[in-house]
Structures are given as C-alpha cells and as structure tokens.
Amino acid sequence: MVLLGAPGAGKGTQAKLLSERFNVPQISTGDILRANVSEETALGKKAREYMDRGALVPDEIVVGMVAWRIEKPDCAAGFILDGFPRNIAQAEATEEMLAKTGRTIGLVIGIEVDREELVKRLGGRRVCRECAAAYHTTFNPPAKEGICDACGEELYQRDDDTEKTISERLDVYGKETFPLAGYYKKKGTFRAVDGRGEVDRITDSIVSAIERGSDNT
C-alpha cells in the first residue's frame, strides 16, 4: 500500500499506526536512505556521493533502496510505502521493480487536507533546541509558551517550517506529487480519505478504505 499526501497531511503518523495495526512494516525513503548509508551498502555508497555534493539522490538509486528493503523477511506479508513514490517517474519505476518479484501496489490512499489547514499545521510546529522534543502552538502547546516541558530549554521554529518555505514545499508537492492521484485513479487503485479531524477518526477511515479495496472513485 502507498500513502500519499502533502507535507503536514499526517502520512507518517498514519503509516506508523497502520503498521502496528496490520503488523506490516512502514517504509520511509528517508529511513532506508540513512540505513543504506550507515551500513555502507553499494547503493548507500552511491547515494553518499550525491549527498556529499548537496545533490538529489537519483530516482533509480532510491527505487533500488526500496527494492532492497522489501526483500527483507518482514515485508513478506505486505508493507506500507510512506510518502513514496513522489512523482510519476518513480511510480512507474516502482511498478517495474515490483513486477520482477511478482508483486504489485494493491491500494493507494490519498490523505486530503486543504492548503490553509496544511499551512496551519506546519507553521505551528516548534522544536526544543536541547532535547529535540516537538510541540505545536495549536495542537500540542507547551505548558509555558516558548519553553520545553521536558528540559526547560527554548523552543524554536525550524527553517523549513517558515511560511515562505511551507508555501514552496506545497507548490512542489502540487506540481510533482499531486498528479499521482490521477495516475493511480486510472489504474483503479486509489482511494481518497479526508485528513481533517482526530487522528483516530482518520485511521478508521483508512482502515475502512482498505477493507473496501480500491476502485476508480
């Protein structure tokens, strides 16, 4: 299964909950990239060459890392791709890779949240400079504004959570990743889920979509 959604839509949170519920691994490209680099696999060494230059890791290397990950025994019963693929080229490459092992993407869940809400979610995030504890000015505020509950140090807003950067990230998503909804609709594997409201309600909606299976709506 693939989980799609804009930055701030809650993909990571839902992927973790679904992973626990269905006892299948959550696969994040960020995690497997770090694992390959740390373990110094052949793909990890290639990726590091690009990362050291500050360049994007090419799609073929990322897809290769996904292939490396799903070969692990814990993926035998299925897996959840968290925020991957990010564009149609990656989707096509992933399908080709899976086909070689006799597998396919069974269902794609699109977590839909309007832009105004996404900006609110992302812009309110605060992180502790000392212990990296995360807060939100609206949804999870600290007891004392600007101060970490855990260690008493200052909270700050990350550079990628500023209004300008958020807008740029959402624009990139709209241009590169959002078209995947149409791509998977044509294949009959896409279902949209309302990403607003309580986390548990969203999880229940996704589980219902999984139980119903995919269609073209």
C-alpha positions as CSV (number, residue, x, y, z in Angstrom):
1,M,0.0,0.0,0.0
2,V,1.1,3.6,-0.7
3,L,0.2,6.6,1.5
4,L,0.1,9.9,-0.4
5,G,-0.4,13.3,1.0
6,A,1.0,16.8,1.1
7,P,3.6,17.8,3.8
8,G,1.6,18.1,7.0
9,A,-1.2,15.8,5.9
10,G,-0.2,13.2,8.5
11,K,1.3,10.4,6.4
12,G,4.0,9.4,8.8
13,T,1.6,9.3,11.8
14,Q,-0.9,7.2,9.9
15,A,1.7,4.9,8.4
16,K,3.0,4.1,11.9
17,L,-0.5,3.4,13.3
18,L,-1.4,1.2,10.3
19,S,1.9,-0.6,10.6
20,E,1.2,-1.5,14.1
21,R,-2.4,-2.4,13.4
22,F,-1.7,-4.7,10.4
23,N,1.7,-5.9,11.6
24,V,3.5,-4.9,8.3
25,P,6.5,-2.5,8.1
26,Q,6.3,1.2,7.4
27,I,8.8,2.0,4.7
28,S,10.1,5.6,4.6
29,T,12.6,6.5,1.9
30,G,14.4,8.7,4.4
31,D,14.8,5.8,6.8
32,I,16.1,3.4,4.2
33,L,18.4,6.0,2.7
34,R,20.0,6.5,6.2
35,A,20.2,2.7,6.7
36,N,22.0,2.1,3.4
37,V,24.4,4.9,4.0
38,S,25.1,3.7,7.6
39,E,25.5,0.1,6.5
40,E,27.7,1.2,3.6
41,T,25.8,-0.9,1.0
42,A,26.6,-0.4,-2.6
43,L,23.6,1.8,-3.1
44,G,24.4,3.7,0.1
45,K,27.9,4.5,-1.2
46,K,26.4,5.8,-4.5
47,A,23.8,7.8,-2.6
48,R,26.5,9.4,-0.4
49,E,28.4,10.6,-3.4
50,Y,25.4,12.7,-4.4
51,M,24.6,13.8,-0.8
52,D,28.1,14.9,-0.2
53,R,27.8,17.2,-3.3
54,G,24.5,18.5,-2.0
55,A,22.7,16.9,-5.0
56,L,19.4,14.9,-5.0
57,V,19.8,11.2,-5.0
58,P,18.6,9.9,-8.4
59,D,15.3,8.0,-8.7
60,E,17.0,4.8,-9.8
61,I,19.1,4.6,-6.6
62,V,16.0,5.4,-4.4
63,V,13.9,2.7,-6.1
64,G,16.8,0.3,-5.7
65,M,16.8,1.0,-2.0
66,V,13.1,0.3,-1.8
67,A,13.7,-3.0,-3.6
68,W,16.5,-3.8,-1.1
69,R,14.1,-3.0,1.8
70,I,11.1,-5.1,0.6
71,E,13.3,-8.1,0.2
72,K,13.6,-8.3,4.0
73,P,11.5,-11.1,5.6
74,D,9.2,-8.7,7.5
75,C,7.8,-7.5,4.1
76,A,6.6,-10.9,3.1
77,A,3.0,-10.2,4.2
78,G,3.0,-6.7,2.8
79,F,4.3,-3.2,3.5
80,I,3.3,0.5,3.6
81,L,5.2,3.0,1.4
82,D,5.2,6.3,3.4
83,G,5.3,9.3,1.0
84,F,6.8,7.3,-1.9
85,P,6.7,7.4,-4.8
86,R,7.0,11.2,-5.1
87,N,6.4,11.5,-8.8
88,I,5.1,9.5,-11.8
89,A,8.6,8.5,-12.9
90,Q,9.2,6.9,-9.5
91,A,5.7,5.3,-9.6
92,E,6.5,3.7,-13.0
93,A,9.9,2.5,-11.9
94,T,8.5,1.1,-8.6
95,E,5.9,-0.9,-10.6
96,E,8.5,-2.3,-12.8
97,M,10.6,-3.2,-9.8
98,L,7.7,-4.9,-8.0
99,A,6.7,-6.8,-11.2
100,K,10.0,-8.6,-11.2
101,T,9.2,-10.1,-7.9
102,G,5.6,-10.9,-8.8
103,R,4.2,-8.1,-6.6
104,T,2.1,-5.0,-7.2
105,I,0.7,-1.9,-5.4
106,G,-2.6,-3.1,-4.1
107,L,-4.0,0.2,-2.8
108,V,-3.1,3.8,-2.7
109,I,-4.6,6.0,0.0
110,G,-4.6,9.8,-0.6
111,I,-4.9,11.8,2.6
112,E,-6.5,15.0,1.6
113,V,-6.1,18.2,3.6
114,D,-6.8,21.8,2.3
115,R,-3.8,24.1,1.9
116,E,-5.0,26.5,4.6
117,E,-5.0,23.7,7.2
118,L,-1.6,22.4,6.0
119,V,-0.1,25.8,6.5
120,K,-1.6,26.0,9.9
121,R,-0.2,22.6,10.9
122,L,3.3,23.1,9.6
123,G,3.6,26.7,10.6
124,G,2.8,25.9,14.3
125,R,5.5,23.3,14.8
126,R,8.1,24.1,17.4
127,V,11.2,22.1,18.4
128,C,13.4,22.1,21.5
129,R,16.9,23.2,20.8
130,E,18.3,21.0,23.5
131,C,16.3,17.7,23.5
132,A,14.5,18.0,20.1
133,A,11.1,17.4,21.7
134,A,8.3,18.5,19.3
135,Y,5.4,20.8,20.1
136,H,2.7,22.6,18.2
137,T,1.3,26.1,19.0
138,T,-2.3,24.9,18.5
139,F,-2.5,21.1,18.8
140,N,0.3,20.4,21.3
141,P,1.4,23.6,23.0
142,P,4.0,23.6,25.9
143,A,2.8,24.5,29.4
144,K,4.8,27.7,29.1
145,E,5.0,29.4,25.7
146,G,8.4,29.0,24.0
147,I,9.8,26.7,26.7
148,C,10.2,22.9,26.5
149,D,8.2,21.0,29.1
150,A,10.8,18.2,29.3
151,C,14.0,20.2,29.8
152,G,13.1,23.8,30.1
153,E,15.1,25.0,27.1
154,E,14.0,27.3,24.3
155,L,11.7,26.1,21.5
156,Y,12.3,27.3,18.0
157,Q,10.8,27.2,14.6
158,R,12.8,25.2,12.0
159,D,13.8,26.9,8.8
160,D,11.6,24.6,6.7
161,D,8.5,25.5,8.8
162,T,8.5,29.2,7.9
163,E,5.6,30.5,5.9
164,K,7.8,31.0,2.8
165,T,9.3,27.6,2.9
166,I,6.0,25.9,3.6
167,S,4.5,27.6,0.5
168,E,7.4,26.4,-1.6
169,R,7.1,22.8,-0.3
170,L,3.4,22.8,-1.0
171,D,3.9,24.2,-4.5
172,V,6.5,21.4,-5.2
173,Y,4.0,18.8,-4.0
174,G,1.3,20.2,-6.2
175,K,3.5,20.1,-9.2
176,E,5.3,16.8,-8.7
177,T,3.3,14.5,-6.4
178,F,-0.3,15.5,-6.6
179,P,-0.6,14.2,-10.2
180,L,-0.1,10.7,-8.8
181,A,-3.7,10.7,-7.6
182,G,-4.9,10.9,-11.2
183,Y,-2.3,8.3,-12.2
184,Y,-3.5,5.8,-9.7
185,K,-7.1,6.6,-10.3
186,K,-6.7,5.4,-13.8
187,K,-5.2,2.2,-12.5
188,G,-8.2,1.7,-10.2
189,T,-6.1,1.5,-7.0
190,F,-6.7,5.0,-5.5
191,R,-9.0,6.0,-2.6
192,A,-9.2,9.4,-1.1
193,V,-9.5,9.9,2.7
194,D,-10.4,13.2,4.5
195,G,-7.3,14.1,6.5
196,R,-9.0,16.6,8.8
197,G,-10.1,15.9,12.4
198,E,-8.9,13.5,15.0
199,V,-6.1,11.1,14.3
200,D,-8.1,8.0,15.3
201,R,-11.0,9.0,13.0
202,I,-8.6,9.3,10.1
203,T,-7.2,5.9,10.9
204,D,-10.6,4.4,11.0
205,S,-11.4,6.0,7.6
206,I,-8.2,4.5,6.1
207,V,-9.0,1.1,7.6
208,S,-12.5,1.2,6.0
209,A,-10.9,2.1,2.7
210,I,-8.6,-0.9,3.0
211,E,-11.4,-3.2,3.8
212,R,-13.5,-2.0,0.8
213,G,-10.5,-2.3,-1.5
214,S,-9.7,0.0,-4.4
215,D,-11.9,1.5,-7.1
216,N,-11.8,4.4,-9.5
217,T,-13.5,7.0,-7.3
